[in-house]
């Protein structure tokens, strides 16, 4: 990310920084992730990892672990896509910004939602997630994570 020196961040940096803020709403005890769906430089929808509406949150009742993973929560990407659908917002031709790379389930949802570009912090998706996105022609961009603003506070949780 650019330092505060009068230079403006790129659009990708700008939207990823907003996705980091969205991640602060996460109710997952293990990792905070945020996502934005953007088209024509306008935010269409946001999502964070947490339980579906009306379901108990990990922060209230603990994680529900199967095979070493919490299955109680929706991923941030899934939450953003379902919120768009719930509110009748088309994601066709949009870009998804996320604070981490998509898993194989999210990759399939991204393709199904007509999203054409994914930008995230970190390395490229692994295995089948990468294949799904590539085969569908989705452009994938992994950016280096910016430095933390501090060693304490919300951004420490997000970057774990």
Secondary structure, 3 states (H helix, E strand, C coil): CCCCCCCCCCHHHHHHHHHHHHHHHCCCCCCCCEEEEEECCEEEEEEECEECCCCCCHHHHCCCEECCEECCEECHHHHHHHHHHHCCCCCCCCEEEECCCCCHHHHHHHHHCCCCEEEEECCCCCHHHHHHHHHCCCEEEEECCCCCCCCCCHHHHHCC
